[in-house]
Amino acid sequence: MIKNLNMRIPLSLIFFLFVCWIQAQNIKAIEAEGKLLYRLEKASWYATDIFVDTYHILTGSTGGYVSYPSSENLIITSFYDKEDPSLILVRFTFQELPEPEPIEITAVPSPATSNEQILIAMRETVKKELQNNSEGFFQFYKGSAPNVIPLLRKNELKTYIISASTEQGKLLLGNDYELIFDKKFNIKRKRKLHNSLIAFDFQGEEHKIESTMHSHVLSDFITVTDICTLLLYKDFLSWDFHYVLGKKYITLFDLKRESLVMMKLKAWKKISNFKK
């Protein structure tokens, strides 16, 4: 005879499972946005090279560029006019994962689309904010330059700023920012994603290592900007793994598989000690 057991699940277990689910969703969101930033920056790299080489006569007329995914999930990079930001000078269309050769180049000046106008407005606002820096919020380091990446999300206008190396053989992580805008393209919130700037050398025999690591003070997980930068330099790096140590969690980014794994820091330390 089988009895019907009325089992109650402890509230503590329900809470624990809920927290685990929330953290897993956070990691998925970070990974997805980091990969999107990577695709946008990759397209920007390729488009800028072509623009400077082929359309160098326009370099003095351009105010900058914006990159964004199209409805077909392609990546478009548009260079806009300095005097009239509502005018696009050249558009480059790339595959979903950009390759050096674009699918299409449109070099006939045309009006900016509504999405392009929003992205350009955010980029121009950030450029002024960086130039003025009246509150001293932004930091500037020798050997680096800020890259502005505006994003048009479903219900949010945001821009990331990452520090790009101006020196050969160096990968920079840190000194990056997230800015949130209101509907009038005014900055309503801004935050630092890292507390400092870290440089990793990756050229030469002495820099051939299996993994790299850095710690976080301002957040517990790897940032979308970390993922973007690591993927941008992936083909030049000797290491396959990058660890980020937070206060409670460690996140591991596998560059070969382009995948992210999260683990509680206590559990990771136990495993590390066991292996020793």
Secondary structure, DSSP 8 states (H G I E B T S, - for coil): ----------HHHHHHHHHHHHHHHHHHHHHHHHHHHHHHHHHHHHHHHHHHHHSGGGTTTEEEEEEEE-TTS-EEEEEEESS-TTEEEEEEEE-SS--SS-SEEE-S-EE--HHHHHHHHHHHHHHHHHHH-TT--S---TTEEEEEEEEE-SS-EEEEEEEEE-STTEEEEE--EEEEE-TTS-EEEEEES-SSEEEEE--SGGG--SEEEEE-SS-SS--HHHHHHHHHTGGG-S-SEEEEE-SSEEEEEETTTTEEEEEEHHHHHHHHHHH-
